[in-house]
């Protein structure tokens, strides 16, 4: 191998080494940024989920009360019909 080729190969090795170092540093920075963003997102999502949980609980309670009222109305109607049937059968 001649001196010129040898020098070119050595220069390429150096350049590849520098690129590797730069890419590694960039990857480390990107990783730190992503971890930070993910932590912020997690905190934000937890807050939203807690708010949704509260809203859903209130909505479920309203639905339960509505169903209880409907059941009460039906029970009163059944009781009225039963009373009429008892009165007519006597």
Sine and cosine of phi, psi and omega as CSV:
sin_phi,cos_phi,sin_psi,cos_psi,sin_omega,cos_omega
0.00,0.00,0.72,-0.70,-0.04,-1.00
-0.99,0.14,0.19,-0.98,-0.09,-1.00
-0.90,0.43,-0.63,0.77,-0.03,-1.00
-0.91,0.42,-0.71,0.71,0.03,-1.00
-0.91,0.42,-0.69,0.73,0.02,-1.00
-0.87,0.50,-0.68,0.74,0.03,-1.00
-0.91,0.42,-0.64,0.77,0.01,-1.00
-0.91,0.41,-0.65,0.76,0.02,-1.00
-0.90,0.43,-0.69,0.72,0.02,-1.00
-0.89,0.45,-0.65,0.76,0.03,-1.00
-0.90,0.44,-0.65,0.76,0.04,-1.00
-0.90,0.43,-0.66,0.75,0.05,-1.00
-0.87,0.50,-0.70,0.71,0.01,-1.00
-0.89,0.46,-0.70,0.71,-0.01,-1.00
-0.90,0.44,-0.68,0.73,0.04,-1.00
-0.89,0.45,-0.66,0.76,0.04,-1.00
-0.87,0.48,-0.69,0.73,0.03,-1.00
-0.91,0.41,-0.67,0.75,0.03,-1.00
-0.89,0.46,-0.65,0.76,0.02,-1.00
-0.88,0.47,-0.69,0.72,0.01,-1.00
-0.90,0.44,-0.69,0.73,0.00,-1.00
-0.90,0.43,-0.68,0.73,0.01,-1.00
-0.91,0.42,-0.65,0.76,0.03,-1.00
-0.88,0.48,-0.70,0.71,0.03,-1.00
-0.90,0.44,-0.65,0.76,0.00,-1.00
-0.92,0.40,-0.63,0.77,0.03,-1.00
-0.90,0.44,-0.68,0.73,0.01,-1.00
-0.89,0.47,-0.70,0.72,0.03,-1.00
-0.89,0.45,-0.69,0.72,0.00,-1.00
-0.89,0.45,-0.65,0.76,0.02,-1.00
-0.88,0.48,-0.71,0.71,0.01,-1.00
-0.90,0.45,-0.67,0.74,0.02,-1.00
-0.89,0.45,-0.72,0.70,-0.01,-1.00
-0.90,0.44,-0.66,0.75,0.03,-1.00
-0.88,0.48,-0.67,0.74,0.01,-1.00
-0.90,0.44,-0.71,0.71,0.01,-1.00
-0.90,0.44,-0.65,0.76,0.01,-1.00
-0.91,0.42,-0.61,0.79,0.03,-1.00
-0.90,0.43,-0.70,0.71,0.05,-1.00
-0.88,0.47,-0.69,0.73,0.00,-1.00
-0.89,0.45,-0.66,0.75,0.01,-1.00
-0.88,0.48,-0.71,0.70,0.00,-1.00
-0.89,0.46,-0.70,0.72,0.01,-1.00
-0.89,0.45,-0.70,0.71,-0.01,-1.00
-0.91,0.42,-0.62,0.78,0.04,-1.00
-0.88,0.47,-0.66,0.75,0.05,-1.00
-0.88,0.47,-0.70,0.71,0.02,-1.00
-0.90,0.44,-0.65,0.76,0.00,-1.00
-0.91,0.42,-0.63,0.78,0.04,-1.00
-0.91,0.42,-0.65,0.76,0.03,-1.00
-0.90,0.43,-0.68,0.73,0.03,-1.00
-0.89,0.45,-0.64,0.77,0.00,-1.00
-0.87,0.50,-0.71,0.71,0.01,-1.00
-0.89,0.45,-0.72,0.70,0.02,-1.00
-0.87,0.49,-0.70,0.72,-0.01,-1.00
-0.91,0.42,-0.61,0.79,0.02,-1.00
-0.90,0.45,-0.71,0.71,0.02,-1.00
-0.89,0.46,-0.70,0.72,0.00,-1.00
-0.89,0.45,-0.68,0.73,0.01,-1.00
-0.89,0.45,-0.64,0.77,0.04,-1.00
-0.89,0.45,-0.66,0.75,0.03,-1.00
-0.89,0.45,-0.68,0.73,0.02,-1.00
-0.89,0.45,-0.66,0.75,0.02,-1.00
-0.88,0.47,-0.68,0.73,0.03,-1.00
-0.89,0.45,-0.64,0.77,0.02,-1.00
-0.90,0.44,-0.69,0.72,0.02,-1.00
-0.90,0.43,-0.65,0.76,0.05,-1.00
-0.87,0.50,-0.69,0.73,0.04,-1.00
-0.88,0.48,-0.68,0.73,0.02,-1.00
-0.88,0.47,-0.69,0.73,0.02,-1.00
-0.89,0.46,-0.66,0.75,0.02,-1.00
-0.88,0.48,-0.70,0.72,0.00,-1.00
-0.88,0.47,-0.71,0.71,0.02,-1.00
-0.90,0.44,-0.68,0.74,0.01,-1.00
-0.89,0.46,-0.65,0.76,0.04,-1.00
-0.90,0.44,-0.64,0.77,0.04,-1.00
-0.90,0.43,-0.68,0.73,0.03,-1.00
-0.89,0.45,-0.68,0.74,0.02,-1.00
-0.89,0.46,-0.65,0.76,0.02,-1.00
-0.90,0.43,-0.67,0.74,0.02,-1.00
-0.91,0.41,-0.67,0.74,0.02,-1.00
-0.88,0.47,-0.65,0.76,0.02,-1.00
-0.90,0.44,-0.69,0.72,0.03,-1.00
-0.89,0.46,-0.67,0.74,0.00,-1.00
-0.90,0.43,-0.65,0.76,0.03,-1.00
-0.90,0.44,-0.64,0.77,-0.03,-1.00
-0.92,0.39,-0.62,0.78,-0.01,-1.00
-0.97,0.23,-0.42,0.91,-0.02,-1.00
-0.99,0.11,-0.14,0.99,0.02,-1.00
-1.00,0.01,0.00,0.00,0.00,0.00
